[in-house]
């Protein structure tokens, strides 16, 4: 049996901030690098997680 995990908006925003701090970048800079296919290794996993967070937040 699987259990759904519900996160608050604040938790999602905190998670996004944590990811960006770990990568020492801003969301804008990281997005530009992702769109230019300039990410390496674990950065692609971070990009996937940031995309999921954006979706859950309802960002465009």
C-alpha positions in Angstrom: 0.0 0.0 0.0 1.3 3.4 -0.9 0.7 6.5 1.1 0.3 10.0 -0.4 2.6 12.7 1.0 1.1 16.1 1.1 3.4 19.1 1.3 2.3 22.6 2.1 3.2 25.5 -0.2 5.7 26.7 2.3 7.4 23.3 2.4 7.7 23.2 -1.4 9.2 26.7 -1.4 11.6 25.8 1.3 12.6 22.6 -0.6 13.2 24.7 -3.8 15.3 27.2 -1.9 17.4 24.4 -0.3 18.1 22.9 -3.8 19.2 26.2 -5.2 21.4 27.0 -2.2 23.0 23.6 -2.5 23.8 24.3 -6.2 24.8 27.9 -5.3 22.6 29.4 -8.0 19.3 31.2 -8.6 16.2 29.7 -10.2 16.6 32.0 -13.2 20.3 31.1 -13.7 19.6 27.4 -13.3 16.6 27.5 -15.6 18.7 29.2 -18.3 21.4 26.5 -17.9 18.8 23.7 -18.1 17.3 25.1 -21.3 20.7 25.4 -22.8 21.4 21.7 -21.8 24.4 22.8 -19.7 23.6 20.8 -16.6 25.8 17.9 -15.5 25.4 14.8 -13.4 23.1 15.3 -10.4 22.1 18.8 -11.7 19.6 17.0 -14.0 18.0 15.3 -11.0 17.8 18.7 -9.3 16.2 20.1 -12.4 13.6 17.3 -12.5 12.7 18.0 -8.8 12.5 21.8 -9.4 10.2 21.1 -12.3 8.0 18.9 -10.1 7.9 21.6 -7.4 7.0 24.2 -10.0 4.1 22.0 -11.2 2.8 21.5 -7.7 3.0 25.2 -7.0 1.1 25.9 -10.1 3.9 28.0 -11.6 3.9 28.7 -15.3 
